[in-house]
Amino acid sequence: MKRSTALVLAAVVALLSSVPLLGSRYLIDLSIEVLIYALFALSLNVLVGYAGNVSFGHAAYFAIGGYGCAILQTTFQWPLLLSFPTAVVLSALAALAIGFFCVRLTAIYFSMLTLAFSMLVWSVAFKWRALTGGDDGFLGVVVPAFLEDRIAFFYFALAVVVLSTAALWLICHSAFGRILVAVRENSMRADFVGVDTRRLRLLAFVIAGSFAGVAGALFALYNRVMYVESAFWTESAQVLIMTLLGGMYSFFGPVLGAAVLYILDLTLAQYTEYWPAVLGTLLLALLLFLPAGLVGLGSRLRRGGR
């Protein structure tokens, strides 16, 4: 990592750490939500930006992490030190099982299979009312006493997201990440030189699902509830748009995309009931004029529009 990048990131973390000092409950809540969705988008970018596989079902692992943590905490009364990592492991195992079938396919067939498995997870959460609460949601998630305070939860979420982001950075900028990009660019050539591309894509699938589970567990603890909508295809579409909006070929692009889209959602929803139409227009503009996202736009502006 360049020194300038490291300094900027340190400044961003310092600014985030000072949010509770402003005394605004709204800003604290907004920051927590943005942190959760930023991690969710970063996890998807392992698949989209680095492996070159578009997933329409990433919300499944977000929901499994959230439901897993909520059920273990509330129904089985596990302590957080056990329930949180176990929920992440459940997401990883689900990603391993689903990814085993998905990585056998490529292009649109891969994407549609991820969507099919995601809808399967959604239907289980919807129908298994005794465990998940069905369409009423899993309400009253038990949270440890030390996280009941909003400020304490903010710092907990910040620590988890920063550590997860650092782990993803190391993974994506390791030899594994570079080979993954090589597979994205030319899988046939990678196969020819001896890279087990299917195994590599499966590992990327599991990593992405694991960190989506972390985001889901944070979401459940923060909101004290999990709804089946968290596993629905619209949630997968939203996080995919976040990734595209920020820039899928930039590591931190999805973080920017998550922040911008979430704040736009909150702001515009207060003034218009046609937010889905605005979102559709935004997606069209992205695909037609900003294929590299906001990060790519920033780079073009720095180069003088070239």
N, C-alpha and C positions, 0 to 999 in steps of 0.2 A: 504494500500500500504506500502511495506517495505521501510525503510528509504534509503537503498542503491538504490532501484529502483527510488525513488523520486529524489535522487541526480543525478542519471544518466539522468533522463528525464529533470531536470532543466538545466543540462549541455548541452543537445541536443538543447533545446529551446534557450539557450544563444548563442550557436554556430550558429544556424539558424538566430538569430537576428543580428549577426555580418556579415552575407553574403553581404549586400549592402556596408559594409565598405571596402570590397576587390576591389570594383570598376569594377567588371566584369558583364557586362550586360548579358552575357551567363549564368553565375551562378545564377543570380537573376531569369531569365526566367526558368531555369531548376528547381530551388527550388520551384517556384510557381506551376509548373506542377506536380512535385512530391507530394507537399502538397495536391493538389486537388485529385490526384489519391489515395493517402494514405487514405484520408477521405472516398473516394468512396469504397475502399477495406474494411475499418473498418466497414462501414455500412453493407456491404454484410456479413461480418463475424458474425453479430448478428443472421443472418439466418443460415449460414453454420456451424460456429463453436459452437454456443451456442444452437440454436434450432435444429440443425441437419437436416435442410432442404436445399437441393441444389437447388438454383434458376438459371435458364438459361435465365432469363428475367429482371435482375436487372437494366440493362441500361435504361429501360423504365422510371424509376423514376428520373434518372440522366437527361434524355432528357426533361422530363416534367418540372423539376426545371429550367433547362437551357432555354428552350423555354418560360416558364412562365415569368421568370425574364426579358428576352430579349424583349418579346412582350410588357409587362407592362411598361418597361423603355422607349422603343422606339416608339411603336405605340400609346400607351395611355398616355405617358409622365408622368408616376407616379414617385414620388421621391423614392430613394433607400430604405428609411426606411419603405416604404409600399410595394414596388415591391418585395424586397428580401424575407421578411417573407411570403408574399402572395404566391410566387412561391413555397416555402417550404410547405405551407398548401395545395396547389394544388397537390404536390407530395404525401403528406400524405393521402389526400382524394382518389387519384387514387390507392394508395397502399391498402387502406381500402376496396375499391370496388372490386379490383382484388383479394386481399387476402381473402375476404369473400368466394369466390369460390375455391381458391387454397387450403386453409387449410382443406377443406373437403376431400382432397386426401393426400396420403403419397407416399414416395419413388419416383419412376420414374414418376408416374402419376402426382404428384405435380410438378416435374421439367418440364415436357412437357407442363403442363398447364401454367406455368409461361412464358415459351417460346412462346406459342401461344398468350397470352395477350401482350407480348412485341412486337411481330410482328404486332399485331393490332395497337398498339401505333405508330410503325414505319410507317405503311401504312397510318394512319391519317396524320402524319407529312409530308409524301411524297405526298399525294394527295391534301391536303388543302393548295394549293399554295398561295391563297390570304392572309392567315394568317401566314404561316410558311416559305414561299418562296420555298416550294417544294424541288426538288433535287438541286436547286441552292443555297439553304441555306438561313438562315435569316441573312442578312448582315447589317453592320453598326449599331451594338448595341450601343445605347447611354449610356455613362458612366458619372457619376457625375464628376465635374471638379477636385475635390480633389483626385480622383482615376486615373486621366489621367497620372500622374507621375508614372513610373514603380516602384520606391522605395516605394512610398506611397501605391501602390497596394500590394506590397509584404508584408508590415506590416499589411495591412488589411486582406489579405488572411491568414497570420500566426495567427493573433488574432482569426479569425473565426474558423480555423482548430483546434487550441489549445483548444478553448472553447468547440467546438463540441466533440473533443476527450475526454475532461474531463467529459462532459455529458454522453458520451457513456460508459466511465469507471465506473461512478457511477451507471448507469443502469445495466451494465453487472455484477457488483460486489455487487449488492443489493440482497435482498431476491428474487426479481423477476428473476434476472439472475441465481441464484442458482436453483430455481425451473425449469427454462428453461433448464438448464443442466440435471436436473433429468428427465425431459420429453425426452430429447435427448437420454439419456442412457436407459430408460425403460418407454415408454409411457403407456404401459398397467398397470404397477405397479402404475404410477402416477395417472392414471384414477381410479384405485381401491381405492386409499387413498383420493379421492375426488377432485383432481385437474381437473379443466376444461381445458384440454389440447388444445382443438380447439380454445378457446378464448385466451389462452396464446400464441399460435402460431400466431394468427391473430395480437395480440398486437406487437409481435416481428416483424412481417411483416411490420406493419405500421411504427415502429421505424426505421427499416432498410430503408424503402422507403423515410422517411422524411430526413434522413441524406444524402442519395444519392441525394435528391433534393438540399440540401445545396451545395454539391460538384458540381452539375450541374449548379447552379446559379453562383458560382464562376468561373466555366469554361466559361460560356457565357460572363461574364463581363471582364474576362481576355483576351479572344481571339477576343472579339467584333463580334462574329459570332456564329451561331449554325447550324450544319449540321444534316441531317436525319441519317447519319451514327452513330450518338451518341445514337440512339435508336435501332440500328441493333444488331442482335444476336452476332456478332463478338465482340462488345464492352462488352457485358455481359460475353463472354468467356474470354476476356482479364482480366477483373477484378476478375473473378473466379480463373484464373491461378495465379494472384498476391496473392490472399488469400491462395491458396494451397502452393505456393512457399515459402511464409514467415512462414506459420504454422497456420492452422485454429484453433488449440486448444490453441493458445497463443493470448492474447488480442492484443499485439503489433506486432505479427507476420505479419499480412497483411501490416503494414506500411513498414516493411523491404522488403517484397515481392514486393510492389509497387515501392519502390525506386530502387531495383535491376533490376526488369523487365523493367522499363521505361528507365533506364540508358543503359541497354543492348540493348534495341530497338534502341535508338539513336546512340549508338556506332557501333553495328554490321551492321546496315542498311547502314552505310557509306562504308562498305567494301564488303558486299555481297548482292545480290538481292534475296538470298534464306533465308531471315529471317524467313518466315513462317515455313520452314523446321527445322530451328534451334529451333523455338518455340515448334514445335511438338516433337522434340527430348528431349527438356527440360521437357516437360510435361510427356513423357514416363519415363524419369529418375526419376522424382518426384514420380510418382505413384509406380514405382518398387522398388526404393532404398531409397527414402526420404519421406515416407508417413506423417511424422511429420514436414516436411518443413525445412527451414534453421534454425529456432529456435530449432527444435528437433535435427538437426545435431550438433548445438553448445552445446546442453546439453550432447549429446553422447561424444563429444570430451572432455568436462570437466570431464566426468566420466571415461575417459581413453579408450573410444571405446566400453564399455560394453553395 
